[in-house]
Amino acid sequence: MRKYAGLALIAGACALNGLFLDALPLWRQAVFAGLAVAAYLYGRQVPVTRGWLVQAVVAVPALVYCAVNFSVGIGAILSQGVFVVLPWLAGGFRRQQAELIIAGRERAARLEQEQALIGERAALRERARIAADMHDSLGHDLALMALQAGALELSTDLTESNRAAAQRLRAAAVTATDRLRGTVTVLRDGAAWSTPRDDPVTALVERAVDAGMRVDLHLPEDGTPLPPLTDRAIYRVIQESLTNAARHAPGESVRITVHRAQEDTTVTIVNPVRASITQPAAPGSGLAGLHEQARLVGGTLTAGPEGHDFVVRAQFPSAAP
């Protein structure tokens, strides 16, 4: 209520000072100037939502006085309009203008912040994509390298020094794989399926066989191509499963079966669990990432021991998700 009382006080003082303007002394002219400045500053600083109503209420006595002496009453009303209403409106306009400028600056700052967040999010997505490529491609190749070094270590025509060198090479490859997985765990956070090498699953299996793995691959006879996302998802599941088999069960056979139905395609990877392994290697983020990535393309994935075997089973839609 104080803001309404202040505006009413200024308007009332101006109406009183506007009475009997026929002989206006100098000090009353100075009062008009002071009231105009006060009205402008009031409108500039104090928002009054019902200022028009206050002005009208203050002008009622002068309007009534017009019935007694029209010239005196109308002089008071005109004085209030010129020296209070107009400066008050000008002050309110300047206040709104300043608020709009501040709001515009805040909006620009928010837009800049949003753009920075969008850029940061794009950078995080790029980091996740790079991490996925590192894990799925480089981790697979390191696992095959360790497998080849293990096969070389068991060769009978090597000297003890060469066999020790092969053993160190295998241990270094395993250590590098573990460190790579640790780094990828930091970088990778819900990465989407990235584009792997543009080669079929058969080429991936052939590279694993050339490295010394025993792989039994069963593909559907139907040669109809799968949707790109589903095809790449199957590629990633098989690649990660071969990497884990080479890392955790070297020398064991791996059976890969891809079954395609009308609505979905199922890929199953089975390899025996090495009973001689009592201390499992540090878990990586590969299978954990595959669960979320399978969900992103509308599929499901399960991985875990079943009897004496470790089974990875993924199901993806045959139609484009």
Residue frames as qw, qx, qy, qz and C-alpha x, y, z in Angstrom:
[[0.000, 0.883, 0.468, 0.000, 0.00, 0.00, 0.00],
 [0.362, -0.669, 0.065, 0.646, 2.93, 2.37, 0.50],
 [0.321, -0.005, 0.543, 0.776, 3.59, 2.58, -3.22],
 [0.016, 0.679, 0.630, 0.378, -0.03, 3.65, -3.84],
 [0.313, -0.852, -0.290, 0.303, 0.14, 6.19, -1.00],
 [0.420, -0.409, 0.254, 0.769, 3.31, 7.73, -2.42],
 [0.188, 0.274, 0.607, 0.722, 1.80, 8.19, -5.88],
 [0.156, -0.789, -0.575, -0.147, -1.44, 9.57, -4.38],
 [0.393, -0.724, -0.139, 0.549, 0.56, 12.05, -2.30],
 [0.315, -0.175, 0.400, 0.843, 2.42, 13.37, -5.36],
 [0.030, 0.470, 0.669, 0.575, -0.79, 13.61, -7.41],
 [0.269, -0.810, -0.512, 0.095, -2.70, 15.30, -4.56],
 [0.379, -0.584, 0.009, 0.718, 0.06, 17.86, -3.98],
 [0.213, 0.038, 0.516, 0.829, 0.06, 18.71, -7.69],
 [0.088, -0.646, -0.672, -0.352, -3.75, 19.10, -7.74],
 [0.332, -0.805, -0.335, 0.360, -3.63, 21.46, -4.77],
 [0.351, -0.434, 0.223, 0.800, -0.81, 23.44, -6.36],
 [0.171, 0.252, 0.648, 0.698, -2.89, 23.72, -9.53],
 [0.056, -0.791, -0.600, 0.109, -5.67, 25.66, -7.86],
 [0.019, -0.963, -0.105, 0.248, -6.01, 29.36, -8.71],
 [0.718, 0.033, 0.309, 0.623, -3.45, 29.56, -11.51],
 [0.255, 0.917, 0.233, 0.201, -4.38, 33.14, -12.44],
 [0.003, 0.895, -0.379, 0.236, -1.57, 34.62, -10.36],
 [0.968, -0.101, -0.159, 0.163, 1.05, 31.85, -10.06],
 [0.255, -0.896, 0.360, 0.047, 4.01, 32.88, -7.92],
 [0.413, 0.625, -0.662, -0.020, 7.53, 31.66, -8.64],
 [0.259, -0.349, 0.850, -0.299, 7.70, 29.25, -5.72],
 [0.772, 0.218, 0.460, -0.380, 4.58, 27.42, -6.96],
 [0.690, 0.624, -0.312, -0.191, 6.20, 27.07, -10.40],
 [0.121, 0.543, -0.814, 0.167, 9.21, 25.48, -8.69],
 [0.591, -0.083, 0.691, -0.408, 6.81, 23.11, -6.87],
 [0.835, 0.440, 0.049, -0.326, 5.46, 21.98, -10.24],
 [0.497, 0.631, -0.595, 0.008, 8.97, 21.23, -11.46],
 [0.173, -0.398, 0.837, -0.335, 9.80, 19.28, -8.29],
 [0.734, 0.109, 0.510, -0.435, 6.56, 17.29, -8.49],
 [0.773, 0.542, -0.218, -0.248, 7.25, 16.41, -12.15],
 [0.288, 0.555, -0.766, 0.147, 10.71, 15.10, -11.24],
 [0.407, -0.208, 0.768, -0.448, 9.28, 13.17, -8.29],
 [0.825, 0.283, 0.236, -0.429, 6.55, 11.63, -10.50],
 [0.657, 0.581, -0.468, -0.109, 9.13, 10.59, -13.11],
 [0.085, 0.460, -0.835, 0.290, 11.44, 9.00, -10.51],
 [0.611, -0.055, 0.607, -0.505, 8.48, 7.27, -8.88],
 [0.861, 0.394, 0.027, -0.321, 7.41, 5.74, -12.18],
 [0.485, 0.632, -0.604, 0.037, 11.05, 4.85, -12.96],
 [0.041, 0.384, -0.842, 0.376, 11.66, 3.02, -9.69],
 [0.382, 0.070, 0.762, -0.518, 8.31, 1.76, -8.36],
 [0.193, -0.156, -0.800, -0.547, 6.01, -0.46, -10.41],
 [0.368, 0.196, 0.513, -0.750, 2.36, 0.43, -9.63],
 [0.148, 0.221, 0.905, 0.333, -0.13, -1.87, -11.30],
 [0.007, 0.757, 0.650, 0.069, -3.17, 0.32, -10.53],
 [0.298, -0.235, -0.050, 0.924, -1.62, 3.75, -10.97],
 [0.113, -0.328, -0.474, -0.809, -4.43, 4.92, -13.27],
 [0.460, -0.634, -0.610, -0.118, -6.98, 4.22, -10.55],
 [0.476, -0.483, -0.301, 0.670, -4.96, 6.21, -8.01],
 [0.157, -0.009, 0.215, 0.964, -4.71, 9.14, -10.42],
 [0.262, -0.472, -0.585, -0.606, -8.46, 9.05, -11.08],
 [0.493, -0.636, -0.563, 0.188, -9.34, 8.95, -7.37],
 [0.379, -0.375, -0.136, 0.835, -7.09, 11.94, -6.67],
 [0.035, 0.108, 0.371, 0.922, -8.66, 13.87, -9.56],
 [0.185, -0.594, -0.768, -0.149, -12.25, 13.34, -8.28],
 [0.214, -0.697, -0.387, 0.564, -12.26, 16.35, -5.84],
 [0.098, -0.346, 0.283, 0.889, -10.98, 18.69, -8.56],
 [0.071, -0.257, -0.773, -0.576, -13.59, 17.32, -10.95],
 [0.206, -0.686, -0.684, 0.136, -16.32, 17.98, -8.38],
 [0.221, -0.591, -0.135, 0.764, -14.95, 21.48, -7.80],
 [0.137, 0.090, 0.548, 0.821, -15.50, 22.20, -11.51],
 [0.123, -0.667, -0.700, -0.221, -19.21, 22.51, -10.69],
 [0.305, -0.804, -0.277, 0.429, -18.41, 25.39, -8.34],
 [0.058, 0.858, -0.287, -0.423, -15.64, 27.10, -10.34],
 [0.920, 0.366, 0.131, 0.048, -14.90, 25.42, -13.66],
 [0.453, 0.790, -0.333, 0.245, -11.71, 27.33, -14.47],
 [0.298, -0.665, 0.619, -0.294, -10.14, 26.60, -11.09],
 [0.854, -0.111, 0.477, -0.176, -11.17, 22.90, -11.10],
 [0.862, 0.497, 0.045, 0.088, -10.03, 22.27, -14.65],
 [0.208, 0.830, -0.464, 0.229, -6.72, 24.00, -13.90],
 [0.536, -0.504, 0.641, -0.219, -6.06, 21.56, -11.06],
 [0.912, 0.165, 0.370, -0.062, -6.93, 18.57, -13.29],
 [0.670, 0.713, -0.139, 0.150, -4.71, 19.80, -16.14],
 [0.085, -0.789, 0.565, -0.225, -1.84, 20.48, -13.71],
 [0.734, -0.282, 0.603, -0.135, -2.10, 16.92, -12.40],
 [0.882, 0.413, 0.227, 0.013, -2.18, 15.55, -15.95],
 [0.501, 0.804, -0.248, 0.205, 0.79, 17.58, -17.18],
 [0.006, 0.731, -0.582, 0.357, 3.08, 17.52, -14.14],
 [0.575, -0.319, 0.697, -0.286, 2.25, 14.08, -12.65],
 [0.881, 0.255, 0.355, -0.182, 0.57, 11.74, -15.14],
 [0.681, 0.702, -0.208, 0.028, 2.88, 12.43, -18.08],
 [0.060, 0.695, -0.684, 0.212, 6.17, 12.25, -16.08],
 [0.662, -0.236, 0.651, -0.287, 4.89, 9.15, -14.26],
 [0.890, 0.400, 0.182, -0.124, 4.13, 7.45, -17.59],
 [0.482, 0.761, -0.421, 0.107, 7.55, 8.43, -18.94],
 [0.250, -0.577, 0.729, -0.271, 9.24, 6.99, -15.86],
 [0.812, 0.004, 0.529, -0.245, 7.24, 3.76, -16.15],
 [0.798, 0.595, -0.075, -0.061, 8.19, 3.47, -19.82],
 [0.241, 0.735, -0.605, 0.192, 11.89, 3.88, -18.99],
 [0.530, -0.379, 0.697, -0.300, 11.58, 1.30, -16.22],
 [0.889, 0.248, 0.341, -0.178, 9.97, -1.24, -18.57],
 [0.621, 0.727, -0.292, 0.027, 12.58, -0.50, -21.20],
 [0.050, -0.658, 0.713, -0.237, 15.38, -1.15, -18.70],
 [0.716, -0.143, 0.623, -0.280, 13.68, -4.38, -17.58],
 [0.868, 0.474, 0.087, -0.120, 13.41, -5.53, -21.18],
 [0.388, 0.754, -0.516, 0.120, 17.10, -4.80, -21.73],
 [0.335, -0.483, 0.756, -0.287, 18.03, -6.77, -18.62],
 [0.835, 0.114, 0.468, -0.266, 15.72, -9.61, -19.64],
 [0.747, 0.641, -0.167, -0.067, 17.27, -9.61, -23.12],
 [0.143, 0.692, -0.682, 0.189, 20.76, -9.81, -21.67],
 [0.561, -0.264, 0.720, -0.311, 19.72, -12.65, -19.37],
 [0.877, 0.352, 0.240, -0.222, 18.13, -14.48, -22.28],
 [0.567, 0.716, -0.407, 0.030, 21.27, -14.02, -24.36],
 [0.150, -0.571, 0.763, -0.263, 23.35, -15.35, -21.48],
 [0.755, -0.021, 0.580, -0.304, 21.04, -18.36, -21.14],
 [0.828, 0.542, -0.017, -0.140, 21.26, -19.03, -24.87],
 [0.314, 0.717, -0.608, 0.132, 25.04, -18.86, -24.73],
 [0.418, -0.380, 0.762, -0.318, 25.01, -21.24, -21.78],
 [0.856, 0.223, 0.377, -0.275, 22.69, -23.61, -23.63],
 [0.684, 0.669, -0.288, -0.044, 24.94, -23.48, -26.68],
 [0.019, 0.630, -0.744, 0.223, 27.93, -24.28, -24.47],
 [0.645, -0.141, 0.675, -0.331, 26.04, -27.20, -22.94],
 [0.861, 0.450, 0.106, -0.211, 25.08, -28.45, -26.41],
 [0.470, 0.713, -0.516, 0.072, 28.71, -28.23, -27.50],
 [0.252, -0.482, 0.783, -0.304, 29.84, -30.02, -24.36],
 [0.805, 0.080, 0.491, -0.322, 27.24, -32.73, -24.89],
 [0.786, 0.588, -0.160, -0.107, 28.39, -33.17, -28.50],
 [0.197, 0.673, -0.688, 0.187, 31.98, -33.46, -27.26],
 [0.529, -0.272, 0.726, -0.347, 30.91, -36.10, -24.72],
 [0.881, 0.322, 0.236, -0.253, 29.11, -38.05, -27.43],
 [0.604, 0.683, -0.411, 0.023, 32.22, -37.90, -29.59],
 [0.126, -0.555, 0.771, -0.284, 34.33, -39.11, -26.68],
 [0.737, -0.034, 0.582, -0.343, 31.90, -41.97, -26.14],
 [0.841, 0.514, -0.034, -0.168, 32.02, -42.88, -29.82],
 [0.364, 0.686, -0.613, 0.144, 35.83, -42.88, -29.81],
 [0.391, -0.398, 0.750, -0.355, 35.83, -44.95, -26.62],
 [0.869, 0.176, 0.346, -0.306, 33.47, -47.47, -28.22],
 [0.733, 0.617, -0.285, -0.020, 35.75, -47.80, -31.25],
 [0.057, 0.645, -0.713, 0.269, 38.81, -48.19, -29.03],
 [0.589, -0.232, 0.678, -0.374, 37.16, -50.87, -26.92],
 [0.869, 0.292, 0.299, -0.266, 35.52, -52.85, -29.70],
 [0.737, 0.639, -0.212, 0.057, 38.32, -52.71, -32.28],
 [0.211, 0.683, -0.618, 0.328, 41.59, -52.19, -30.46],
 [0.575, -0.374, 0.608, -0.399, 40.57, -54.36, -27.49],
 [0.947, 0.216, 0.161, -0.177, 39.61, -57.18, -29.87],
 [0.663, 0.633, -0.360, 0.175, 42.94, -56.97, -31.70],
 [0.099, -0.635, 0.657, -0.394, 44.90, -56.94, -28.43],
 [0.796, -0.185, 0.473, -0.331, 43.06, -60.05, -27.26],
 [0.919, 0.394, -0.014, -0.008, 43.94, -61.85, -30.49],
 [0.348, 0.730, -0.513, 0.287, 47.54, -60.71, -30.10],
 [0.434, -0.497, 0.649, -0.379, 47.66, -62.22, -26.62],
 [0.926, 0.085, 0.296, -0.219, 46.16, -65.43, -28.00],
 [0.758, 0.592, -0.245, 0.120, 48.81, -65.63, -30.74],
 [0.050, 0.691, -0.622, 0.364, 51.55, -65.00, -28.20],
 [0.702, -0.300, 0.542, -0.352, 50.14, -67.82, -26.05],
 [0.946, 0.302, 0.091, -0.068, 50.17, -70.19, -29.01],
 [0.513, 0.700, -0.424, 0.259, 53.73, -69.18, -29.79],
 [0.324, -0.624, 0.597, -0.386, 54.70, -69.79, -26.18],
 [0.847, -0.104, 0.469, -0.230, 53.50, -73.42, -26.43],
 [0.741, 0.588, -0.309, -0.101, 55.47, -74.07, -29.59],
 [0.924, -0.309, 0.152, 0.167, 57.98, -76.95, -29.19],
 [0.762, 0.340, 0.067, 0.547, 60.67, -75.58, -31.49],
 [0.014, -0.915, 0.091, -0.394, 61.41, -72.46, -29.43],
 [0.498, 0.193, -0.585, 0.611, 64.34, -71.92, -27.16],
 [0.381, -0.576, -0.605, 0.396, 63.78, -71.07, -23.53],
 [0.166, -0.322, -0.051, 0.931, 64.73, -67.44, -24.12],
 [0.190, -0.137, -0.521, -0.821, 62.27, -67.15, -27.05],
 [0.398, -0.497, -0.763, -0.115, 59.58, -68.85, -25.02],
 [0.317, -0.514, -0.438, 0.666, 60.17, -66.39, -22.17],
 [0.015, -0.146, 0.202, 0.968, 59.94, -63.52, -24.65],
 [0.313, -0.321, -0.685, -0.574, 56.64, -64.87, -25.96],
 [0.401, -0.544, -0.693, 0.253, 55.39, -65.17, -22.39],
 [0.196, -0.412, -0.198, 0.868, 56.30, -61.55, -21.70],
 [0.121, -0.050, -0.462, -0.877, 54.60, -60.50, -24.94],
 [0.373, -0.463, -0.758, -0.268, 51.41, -62.31, -23.94],
 [0.369, -0.558, -0.534, 0.518, 51.49, -60.76, -20.44],
 [0.114, -0.250, 0.057, 0.960, 52.08, -57.30, -21.93],
 [0.222, -0.239, -0.610, -0.723, 49.12, -57.73, -24.31],
 [0.411, -0.559, -0.720, 0.024, 46.84, -58.79, -21.44],
 [0.317, -0.486, -0.327, 0.746, 48.01, -55.85, -19.32],
 [0.005, -0.063, 0.292, 0.954, 47.47, -53.43, -22.21],
 [0.305, -0.418, -0.715, -0.469, 43.95, -54.82, -22.69],
 [0.405, -0.599, -0.610, 0.325, 43.15, -54.31, -19.00],
 [0.221, -0.384, -0.092, 0.892, 44.47, -50.76, -19.07],
 [0.102, -0.146, -0.523, -0.833, 42.49, -50.03, -22.23],
 [0.362, -0.548, -0.729, -0.192, 39.31, -51.26, -20.55],
 [0.366, -0.557, -0.438, 0.603, 40.00, -49.09, -17.53],
 [0.101, -0.205, 0.164, 0.960, 40.44, -46.03, -19.73],
 [0.214, -0.288, -0.667, -0.653, 37.34, -46.79, -21.74],
 [0.326, -0.570, -0.728, 0.196, 35.31, -47.12, -18.52],
 [0.186, -0.506, -0.215, 0.814, 36.09, -43.46, -17.79],
 [0.057, 0.196, -0.388, -0.899, 35.35, -42.24, -21.31],
 [0.253, -0.219, -0.802, -0.495, 32.40, -44.40, -22.20],
 [0.216, 0.234, 0.623, -0.714, 28.94, -43.44, -20.92],
 [0.547, 0.540, 0.541, -0.341, 26.01, -44.78, -22.88],
 [0.003, 0.431, -0.556, -0.710, 27.75, -44.64, -26.24],
 [0.785, 0.409, 0.132, -0.447, 25.59, -45.35, -29.21],
 [0.868, 0.114, 0.405, 0.261, 26.52, -47.99, -31.75],
 [0.018, 0.759, -0.382, -0.527, 29.47, -46.61, -33.68],
 [0.819, 0.514, -0.145, -0.209, 30.31, -47.73, -37.18],
 [0.711, -0.428, 0.504, 0.240, 32.86, -50.56, -37.11],
 [0.141, -0.340, 0.721, 0.588, 34.96, -51.82, -39.94],
 [0.689, 0.351, -0.058, -0.631, 32.86, -52.29, -43.05],
 [0.290, 0.272, -0.901, -0.173, 33.27, -56.07, -43.20],
 [0.770, -0.268, -0.371, -0.445, 30.94, -59.02, -42.58],
 [0.731, -0.538, 0.342, -0.244, 30.85, -61.27, -39.55],
 [0.977, 0.149, 0.024, 0.147, 32.61, -64.00, -41.54],
 [0.494, 0.652, -0.296, 0.493, 35.67, -61.78, -41.95],
 [0.374, -0.696, 0.389, -0.473, 35.69, -61.10, -38.21],
 [0.928, -0.243, 0.254, -0.121, 35.58, -64.83, -37.47],
 [0.856, 0.418, -0.115, 0.281, 38.30, -65.56, -40.05],
 [0.166, 0.744, -0.415, 0.496, 40.65, -63.14, -38.32],
 [0.638, -0.532, 0.419, -0.367, 39.98, -64.86, -34.99],
 [0.989, 0.058, 0.131, 0.022, 40.64, -68.28, -36.56],
 [0.635, 0.621, -0.253, 0.385, 43.86, -67.01, -38.14],
 [0.143, -0.726, 0.460, -0.491, 44.91, -65.87, -34.65],
 [0.215, 0.209, -0.923, 0.242, 44.50, -69.44, -33.33],
 [0.509, 0.004, 0.500, -0.701, 40.94, -69.51, -32.02],
 [0.024, 0.172, 0.956, 0.236, 38.58, -72.39, -32.72],
 [0.372, 0.274, 0.207, -0.862, 35.31, -70.89, -33.90],
 [0.172, 0.306, 0.907, 0.234, 32.24, -72.74, -35.22],
 [0.218, 0.269, 0.023, -0.938, 30.03, -70.25, -37.08],
 [0.195, 0.435, 0.867, 0.145, 26.44, -70.98, -38.11],
 [0.151, 0.240, -0.052, -0.957, 24.72, -68.30, -40.18],
 [0.614, 0.437, 0.507, -0.418, 21.16, -68.37, -41.55],
 [0.510, 0.179, 0.678, 0.499, 20.81, -69.61, -45.09],
 [0.230, 0.881, 0.409, 0.054, 18.58, -66.68, -45.94],
 [0.560, 0.045, 0.072, 0.824, 20.86, -64.12, -47.52],
 [0.021, -0.861, -0.342, -0.377, 18.46, -61.20, -47.10],
 [0.356, 0.298, -0.374, 0.803, 20.43, -58.33, -45.57],
 [0.347, -0.630, -0.598, 0.353, 19.50, -57.13, -42.12],
 [0.002, -0.977, -0.124, -0.175, 18.81, -53.47, -41.26],
 [0.458, 0.606, -0.396, 0.515, 22.12, -51.61, -40.78],
 [0.354, -0.624, 0.426, -0.552, 21.63, -51.03, -37.03],
 [0.934, -0.207, 0.197, -0.215, 20.76, -54.68, -36.40],
 [0.872, 0.374, -0.194, 0.249, 23.66, -55.90, -38.56],
 [0.251, 0.642, -0.452, 0.566, 26.14, -53.68, -36.75],
 [0.612, -0.529, 0.340, -0.479, 24.70, -54.71, -33.38],
 [0.999, -0.022, 0.044, -0.018, 25.23, -58.40, -34.18],
 [0.650, 0.548, -0.313, 0.424, 28.76, -57.57, -35.33],
 [0.105, -0.675, 0.443, -0.580, 29.52, -55.86, -32.02],
 [0.830, -0.371, 0.249, -0.332, 28.09, -58.69, -29.93],
 [0.971, 0.163, -0.061, 0.161, 30.16, -61.31, -31.76],
 [0.449, 0.643, -0.347, 0.514, 33.28, -59.14, -31.65],
 [0.344, -0.638, 0.425, -0.542, 32.97, -58.53, -27.90],
 [0.935, -0.221, 0.178, -0.211, 32.21, -62.20, -27.23],
 [0.872, 0.341, -0.191, 0.296, 35.27, -63.35, -29.19],
 [0.160, 0.693, -0.411, 0.570, 37.38, -60.83, -27.32],
 [0.608, -0.519, 0.382, -0.463, 36.15, -62.13, -23.95],
 [0.998, 0.003, 0.044, -0.047, 36.60, -65.77, -25.02],
 [0.700, 0.494, -0.299, 0.420, 40.17, -65.13, -26.14],
 [0.033, -0.663, 0.422, -0.618, 40.86, -63.28, -22.91],
 [0.603, -0.402, 0.454, -0.518, 39.16, -65.53, -20.35],
 [0.882, -0.010, 0.459, -0.103, 39.10, -68.95, -22.05],
 [0.271, 0.681, -0.576, -0.362, 42.09, -69.17, -24.41],
 [0.014, 0.255, -0.956, -0.142, 42.27, -72.40, -26.37],
 [0.400, 0.316, 0.790, -0.340, 38.58, -73.26, -25.93],
 [0.139, 0.315, 0.712, 0.612, 36.21, -73.58, -28.88],
 [0.230, 0.333, 0.256, -0.878, 33.57, -70.93, -29.50],
 [0.194, 0.408, 0.844, 0.288, 30.20, -71.72, -31.12],
 [0.160, 0.307, 0.042, -0.937, 28.35, -68.84, -32.81],
 [0.177, 0.439, 0.856, 0.209, 24.79, -69.29, -34.04],
 [0.198, 0.213, -0.013, -0.957, 22.74, -66.62, -35.80],
 [0.151, 0.422, 0.890, 0.077, 19.07, -67.51, -36.21],
 [0.152, 0.074, -0.126, -0.977, 16.77, -65.24, -38.16],
 [0.183, 0.505, 0.832, -0.140, 12.98, -65.30, -37.79],
 [0.169, 0.692, 0.490, 0.503, 10.34, -63.08, -39.31],
 [0.270, -0.928, -0.185, -0.180, 10.15, -60.70, -36.35],
 [0.375, -0.854, 0.361, 0.017, 13.54, -60.97, -34.67],
 [0.728, 0.464, -0.466, 0.195, 17.09, -62.23, -35.12],
 [0.741, -0.645, 0.179, -0.049, 18.89, -64.07, -32.32],
 [0.540, 0.585, -0.552, 0.246, 22.64, -64.47, -32.00],
 [0.837, -0.531, 0.104, -0.084, 24.06, -66.95, -29.46],
 [0.425, 0.636, -0.592, 0.255, 27.75, -67.28, -28.56],
 [0.884, -0.447, 0.064, -0.120, 28.79, -70.22, -26.36],
 [0.490, 0.550, -0.618, 0.275, 32.25, -71.05, -25.07],
 [0.787, -0.346, -0.484, 0.164, 33.28, -73.44, -22.26],
 [0.325, -0.894, 0.204, -0.232, 34.33, -71.96, -18.93],
 [0.548, 0.432, -0.638, 0.326, 37.93, -72.73, -18.05],
 [0.782, -0.566, -0.256, -0.057, 37.80, -74.67, -14.81],
 [0.750, -0.044, -0.224, 0.621, 41.49, -74.02, -14.25],
 [0.115, 0.520, -0.044, 0.845, 40.90, -70.28, -13.92],
 [0.443, -0.526, -0.638, 0.347, 40.51, -69.56, -10.22],
 [0.167, -0.572, -0.151, 0.789, 41.22, -65.80, -10.38],
 [0.459, 0.714, 0.483, 0.214, 39.10, -64.14, -13.04],
 [0.389, 0.186, 0.101, 0.896, 40.52, -61.16, -14.85],
 [0.058, 0.362, 0.316, -0.875, 39.32, -57.67, -14.02],
 [0.389, 0.620, 0.681, 0.003, 35.86, -57.16, -15.54],
 [0.204, 0.020, 0.312, 0.928, 35.64, -54.79, -18.48],
 [0.328, 0.401, 0.283, -0.807, 32.88, -52.49, -19.66],
 [0.142, 0.116, -0.743, -0.643, 32.19, -54.37, -22.90],
 [0.193, -0.373, -0.897, -0.136, 29.27, -56.59, -21.96],
 [0.066, -0.582, -0.528, 0.615, 27.87, -53.95, -19.61],
 [0.130, 0.424, -0.203, -0.873, 27.88, -51.47, -22.49],
 [0.137, -0.062, -0.842, -0.518, 26.30, -54.01, -24.83],
 [0.024, -0.510, -0.820, 0.260, 23.22, -54.27, -22.58],
 [0.099, 0.676, 0.227, -0.694, 22.45, -50.55, -22.91],
 [0.112, 0.389, -0.534, -0.742, 23.37, -50.43, -26.58],
 [0.022, -0.220, -0.942, -0.251, 21.11, -53.40, -27.33],
 [0.065, 0.640, 0.639, -0.421, 18.26, -51.53, -25.64],
 [0.073, 0.572, -0.114, -0.809, 18.88, -48.49, -27.84],
 [0.247, 0.204, -0.691, -0.648, 18.19, -50.51, -31.01],
 [0.749, -0.078, -0.050, -0.656, 15.14, -52.24, -29.52],
 [0.758, 0.123, -0.641, -0.012, 16.82, -55.52, -28.55],
 [0.720, -0.631, 0.205, -0.201, 17.78, -57.46, -25.46],
 [0.558, 0.489, -0.635, 0.216, 20.99, -59.13, -24.34],
 [0.801, -0.554, 0.164, -0.154, 21.85, -61.64, -21.63],
 [0.550, 0.536, -0.592, 0.242, 25.29, -62.91, -20.70],
 [0.518, -0.559, 0.517, -0.391, 26.38, -65.31, -18.00],
 [0.005, 0.279, -0.960, -0.021, 27.38, -68.88, -17.16],
 [0.841, 0.007, -0.022, -0.540, 25.01, -71.71, -18.01],
 [0.995, -0.073, 0.024, 0.061, 26.35, -74.98, -16.63],
 [0.717, -0.321, 0.271, 0.557, 29.90, -75.41, -17.83],
 [0.438, 0.453, 0.386, 0.673, 29.52, -72.81, -20.59],
 [0.040, -0.497, -0.169, 0.850, 29.49, -69.04, -20.78],
 [0.298, 0.545, 0.708, 0.335, 26.60, -67.95, -23.01],
 [0.056, 0.357, 0.005, -0.932, 25.95, -64.57, -24.61],
 [0.219, 0.495, 0.809, 0.229, 22.49, -64.37, -26.16],
 [0.076, 0.355, 0.023, -0.931, 21.17, -61.27, -27.94],
 [0.308, 0.555, 0.764, 0.119, 17.87, -60.71, -29.68],
 [0.017, -0.346, 0.127, 0.930, 17.31, -57.87, -32.14],
 [0.596, 0.568, 0.356, -0.442, 14.35, -56.87, -34.35],
 [0.605, 0.159, 0.608, 0.490, 14.64, -58.13, -37.91],
 [0.260, 0.831, 0.361, 0.333, 12.92, -54.99, -39.17],
 [0.334, 0.424, -0.180, 0.822, 14.52, -51.57, -38.96],
 [0.330, -0.547, -0.601, 0.480, 14.10, -50.17, -35.40]]
